[in-house]
Amino acid sequence: MKPIYLDHNATTPVDPEVVEAMIPYLTGKFGNASSAHNYGRDAKVALENSREQIAGIINCDPSELYFTSGGTESDNMAVLGTAAKFKDKRNHIIVGAAEHHAILEPAEFLEHKHGFKIDLLPVNSEGLSSPEDLKTLLTDNTCLVSVMHANNETGMIQDIPALSALTKDTKTLFHTDAVQAIGKIPVDVKKLGVDLLSLTAHKIYGPKGIGAFFIRSGIKLDPLFYGGSHEKKRRPGTENVAGIVGLAKTLEIAQQKMDEDYKKLYDLSEYFISRVTADIPDVYLNGTLKNRVPQTVNLSFKGIEGESILLGLDLKGVAVSSGSACTSGATEPSHVLQAMGIDKVVSQGAIRFSMGRSTTKDDLDYVISVLPEVVNRLREMSPIYNQ
């Protein structure tokens, strides 16, 4: 049996068309985009053409888009850059309780090292936040609200327009981490009503190490570091031209295939969920069938640890995750599932199956055939199952 990769939320293989678009800028067109000679001009043209292309896809002006190393850097720019701008005026930040650690940890840093007040916006049992809860937390001292568009562990899609609308008549900035949404569902910064947005390439068949950060016109954030005039001094450092070209091509392909991918992955995930929950007792879907990016299926298997299931499936040639790839291997239950109020015993048995363009029904049928054996063997050894 061929290896089966069901961890596309962690990263994806690079599309051959993306590789082809990048190769010239890794070989003959290797110039530095800041150089004044012909090599540099070629690189600069490619960089700015890519910026225009990406800006068109997310419906912003090219001048509002800045290239970064990926989602984590963009998220840090949102939290730390906003904090630096407002530190002498306002020091209250609201972040979603189920955010990626690239948001939560910078917020914790500000709380512990710089005296910021950090509030967590709660989520319900489906993993969604309500405008009413956000309205309760907002104060005149709030400088930033950050709520992710689609959750990396459950795939649940937040109602960002409804949440961001609450900050429109204030000086509070609204940021969304769109890393798991971009290329899978439409992402339009104007319709979302956001001031700041993070995205990356490698979750949607692009290269690692390249991302972008949208900053609405008129907003000035302090940079994270210094040392050059690149990206209007907001993100100094020689631009990764090949990566930027790859990001633009990745998003172009994603836009073209979005409807096709969505339908295919929704059908596959619905089939997978129905079969697994029918074949194995005490399995729970974390989140809901609807209102999620369709490639993400997060299931909890009561009475056993997710890491053990992951290792058992790995021996069968199946790659999955027990949560975010950035925290996989941690012994504590997922903070996302805990925020949703899921019982600790249940949440410890969570596995994220994230499908992709190459996933087939045959792949899922193989996983469905080996999963009961893995789960049953672990439950036989479990001291807590059936307690």
C-alpha positions in Angstrom: 0.0 0.0 0.0 1.3 3.4 -0.9 1.9 5.9 2.0 -1.2 8.0 2.6 -0.8 11.6 3.7 -3.6 13.1 5.7 -1.8 16.0 7.3 -2.4 18.8 4.7 -3.1 21.3 7.5 0.5 20.9 8.6 1.9 21.4 5.2 1.4 20.4 1.6 3.5 19.2 -1.3 4.5 22.0 -3.7 2.4 22.0 -6.9 4.7 21.3 -9.9 3.3 24.4 -11.6 4.5 26.4 -8.6 8.0 24.8 -8.8 8.1 25.7 -12.5 7.2 29.3 -11.9 9.9 29.6 -9.1 12.8 27.9 -11.0 13.9 30.9 -13.1 14.3 33.0 -9.9 16.4 30.3 -8.3 18.7 30.0 -11.3 19.3 32.7 -14.0 17.1 35.4 -12.6 18.7 35.3 -9.2 19.1 39.1 -8.7 18.4 41.1 -5.5 15.2 43.1 -6.0 16.9 46.1 -4.4 19.8 46.2 -6.9 19.7 48.9 -9.6 21.2 46.8 -12.4 19.3 44.5 -14.9 19.4 41.4 -12.6 17.8 43.5 -9.8 15.2 45.1 -12.1 14.1 41.6 -13.3 13.7 40.5 -9.7 11.9 43.7 -8.7 9.4 43.4 -11.6 8.6 39.8 -10.6 8.2 40.8 -7.0 5.8 43.7 -7.8 3.8 41.7 -10.4 3.3 39.0 -7.7 2.2 41.7 -5.2 -0.4 43.0 -7.6 -1.6 39.5 -8.4 -2.0 38.5 -4.7 -3.6 41.9 -3.8 -6.2 41.3 -6.5 -7.1 37.9 -5.1 -7.7 39.2 -1.5 -9.1 42.5 -2.8 -6.7 45.0 -1.4 -4.4 47.6 -2.9 -0.8 46.3 -3.7 0.6 49.0 -1.4 -1.2 47.3 1.6 0.5 44.0 1.1 3.9 43.1 2.7 5.9 39.9 2.2 7.0 37.9 5.3 8.5 34.5 6.1 5.0 33.1 6.8 2.0 33.0 9.0 3.9 33.0 12.3 5.9 36.2 11.5 2.8 37.9 10.1 0.8 37.0 13.3 3.7 38.4 15.5 3.7 41.6 13.4 0.0 42.0 14.1 0.2 41.5 17.9 3.6 43.0 18.7 3.5 45.7 16.0 0.1 46.9 17.3 1.2 46.8 20.9 4.3 48.9 20.1 2.2 51.5 18.4 -0.3 51.8 21.2 1.8 51.0 24.3 1.6 54.5 25.7 -2.1 54.9 24.9 -4.0 51.6 25.2 -2.8 48.3 26.5 -5.8 45.9 26.2 -5.8 43.1 23.6 -8.5 40.5 22.9 -7.5 37.2 21.2 -9.6 34.2 20.5 -9.3 31.4 23.0 -8.8 28.9 20.1 -6.1 30.9 18.3 -2.8 29.5 17.0 0.1 29.8 19.3 1.6 32.3 16.9 -1.1 34.7 18.4 -1.4 33.4 21.9 2.3 33.4 22.8 3.1 37.0 21.6 0.0 38.0 23.6 1.3 36.2 26.7 4.7 37.8 26.2 3.0 41.3 26.3 1.1 40.4 29.4 4.0 39.0 31.4 6.8 41.4 30.2 5.0 44.6 29.3 1.9 44.7 31.5 -0.7 44.4 28.8 -4.2 43.1 29.8 -5.0 40.1 27.6 -8.6 38.8 27.4 -9.5 35.5 25.7 -12.6 35.6 23.6 -14.5 32.4 24.4 -15.8 29.9 21.9 -18.8 27.7 22.2 -19.0 23.9 21.9 -18.7 24.2 18.1 -15.5 26.3 18.4 -17.2 29.6 17.3 -17.2 33.0 19.0 -20.2 35.3 19.3 -20.3 39.0 18.7 -22.2 39.4 22.0 -19.2 38.0 23.9 -16.8 40.3 22.0 -18.9 43.3 22.7 -18.8 42.6 26.4 -15.0 42.4 26.3 -14.3 45.6 24.2 -13.3 48.7 26.1 -12.0 52.2 25.3 -8.5 50.7 26.2 -8.7 47.9 23.6 -6.1 48.3 20.8 -6.4 45.0 19.0 -8.8 42.1 18.5 -7.4 38.9 16.8 -9.7 36.1 15.8 -8.6 33.4 13.2 -10.7 32.9 10.1 -10.6 29.1 10.0 -9.2 27.0 12.8 -6.2 24.9 12.1 -7.3 22.0 14.3 -11.0 21.8 13.7 -11.5 23.8 10.5 -14.4 25.8 12.0 -14.9 29.1 10.2 -15.6 32.2 12.3 -18.0 34.9 11.3 -15.3 37.5 10.9 -17.5 40.2 9.3 -19.9 40.1 12.3 -17.0 40.3 14.8 -15.0 42.9 13.0 -18.1 45.1 12.6 -17.9 45.8 16.3 -14.6 47.6 16.0 -15.5 49.8 13.0 -16.5 52.9 14.9 -13.5 52.6 17.3 -9.8 52.9 17.1 -9.4 49.2 17.8 -7.7 47.2 15.1 -9.1 43.9 14.0 -6.7 41.1 12.8 -7.5 37.7 11.4 -5.1 34.8 10.8 -6.3 33.5 7.4 -3.6 30.8 7.1 -6.0 27.9 7.0 -8.7 29.8 5.0 -6.8 31.3 2.1 -7.1 29.3 -1.1 -9.8 27.1 0.4 -12.6 29.6 0.8 -12.9 33.2 -0.5 -10.8 35.6 1.4 -11.7 39.3 0.7 -10.3 41.8 3.2 -13.1 44.3 2.4 -15.9 41.9 2.9 -14.2 40.5 6.1 -13.9 44.1 7.4 -10.4 43.5 8.8 -7.5 45.9 9.3 -4.8 43.2 9.4 -4.6 39.7 7.9 -2.0 37.0 7.8 -1.5 34.3 5.1 1.1 31.8 4.0 1.9 29.6 1.0 2.8 26.2 2.3 -0.7 25.2 3.4 -2.0 25.4 -0.1 0.7 23.7 -2.3 3.2 26.5 -2.2 6.7 26.8 -0.8 7.6 27.0 2.9 9.1 30.2 4.3 7.0 32.7 2.5 3.8 34.5 3.5 2.2 37.9 3.4 0.7 40.5 5.8 -2.1 42.8 4.9 -2.1 46.2 6.6 -5.0 48.5 5.7 -4.0 51.8 4.2 -3.5 54.5 6.9 -2.5 52.1 9.6 1.1 52.4 10.8 2.6 49.6 12.8 6.0 49.4 14.4 8.3 46.8 12.6 9.5 43.8 14.5 13.1 44.4 13.4 15.3 46.9 11.6 18.1 47.0 9.1 16.8 47.9 5.6 14.3 49.8 3.5 12.7 46.6 2.1 8.9 46.5 2.2 8.8 50.2 3.1 10.8 49.4 6.2 8.0 47.4 7.7 9.8 44.1 7.0 13.5 44.7 6.3 15.6 42.0 4.7 16.3 40.8 1.2 13.0 39.7 -0.4 12.6 36.0 -1.2 11.7 36.6 -4.8 11.4 32.9 -5.8 9.2 32.3 -2.8 7.0 35.4 -3.6 6.6 34.3 -7.2 5.6 30.8 -5.8 3.1 32.3 -3.4 1.4 34.3 -6.2 1.3 31.2 -8.4 -0.1 29.1 -5.5 -2.9 31.5 -4.9 -3.7 31.7 -8.7 -4.1 27.9 -8.9 -6.1 27.8 -5.6 -8.5 30.4 -7.0 -9.0 28.4 -10.2 -9.5 25.1 -8.3 -11.4 26.4 -5.3 -14.9 25.3 -6.2 -13.7 21.9 -7.5 -11.5 21.3 -4.4 -14.2 22.4 -2.0 -16.8 20.0 -3.4 -14.4 17.1 -3.6 -13.1 17.5 -0.1 -16.5 18.1 1.4 -17.8 14.9 -0.1 -14.7 12.9 1.0 -14.8 14.3 4.6 -18.5 13.6 5.0 -18.0 10.1 3.8 -15.0 9.6 6.1 -16.8 10.9 9.2 -19.9 8.7 8.5 -17.9 5.6 8.1 -15.6 6.0 11.0 -18.3 7.0 13.5 -20.4 4.0 12.3 -17.5 1.5 12.5 -15.9 2.5 15.8 -17.8 3.2 19.0 -17.2 6.3 21.2 -15.9 8.5 18.4 -16.8 12.2 18.5 -16.5 14.9 15.8 -14.9 18.0 17.2 -16.8 20.9 15.6 -19.6 20.4 13.1 -20.2 19.0 9.6 -21.0 22.4 8.3 -19.4 25.8 8.7 -15.8 24.5 8.3 -13.1 24.3 5.7 -13.9 20.8 4.3 -10.5 19.2 4.3 -10.3 19.2 8.1 -11.8 16.4 10.2 -11.0 16.4 13.9 -12.2 13.2 15.7 -11.8 12.2 19.3 -11.4 8.5 20.2 -12.5 8.1 23.8 -10.2 6.4 26.3 -6.9 6.5 24.4 -4.2 9.1 23.5 -4.1 10.8 20.1 -0.3 10.4 20.0 -0.7 6.6 20.3 -3.2 6.5 17.5 -0.9 8.7 15.4 2.0 6.2 15.9 -0.2 3.2 15.2 -1.4 4.7 11.9 2.1 5.7 11.0 3.1 2.0 11.2 0.3 1.4 8.8 1.6 4.0 6.4 -0.9 6.7 7.2 0.3 10.2 8.2 -2.0 12.2 10.5 -1.7 14.7 13.3 -2.8 14.8 16.9 -3.4 18.5 16.6 -1.4 21.5 15.3 1.9 20.5 13.8 3.4 23.3 15.9 2.4 21.6 19.1 2.3 18.0 18.1 4.1 15.9 20.7 2.8 18.0 23.6 1.4 15.9 26.5 -1.4 18.4 27.4 -4.8 18.2 25.5 -5.4 20.6 22.7 -6.1 24.1 24.0 -8.6 24.5 21.1 -10.6 21.5 22.3 -10.4 22.6 25.9 -11.7 26.0 24.9 -14.6 24.3 23.3 -15.4 22.6 26.7 -14.6 19.1 25.5 -13.9 16.6 28.3 -10.2 16.1 28.9 -10.4 12.3 28.5 -12.1 12.8 25.1 -9.9 15.6 23.9 -6.7 13.6 24.7 -7.8 11.1 22.1 -8.1 13.7 19.3 -6.7 13.1 15.8 -6.8 15.6 12.9 -7.2 14.1 9.5 -6.6 16.8 6.9 -7.2 15.8 3.3 -5.8 17.4 0.1 -6.1 17.5 -3.7 -4.5 14.1 -4.1 -6.7 12.3 -1.5 -8.9 9.6 -3.0 -11.8 7.6 -1.7 -9.5 4.5 -1.9 -7.1 6.3 0.4 -9.8 6.8 2.9 -11.2 3.3 2.6 -7.7 2.0 3.5 -7.6 4.2 6.6 -11.1 3.1 7.5 -10.0 -0.5 7.2 -7.0 -0.2 9.5 -8.2 2.4 12.0 -10.5 0.0 14.0 -7.6 -2.4 14.6 -5.4 0.4 15.9 -8.1 1.9 18.1 -9.3 -1.5 19.5 -5.7 -2.6 20.4 -5.1 0.7 22.2 -8.4 0.5 24.1 -7.6 -3.0 25.2 -4.5 -1.6 26.9 -6.2 1.5 28.2 -6.7 1.8 32.0 -9.4 4.5 31.5 -11.5 3.2 28.6 -15.0 2.1 29.8 -14.4 3.5 33.3 
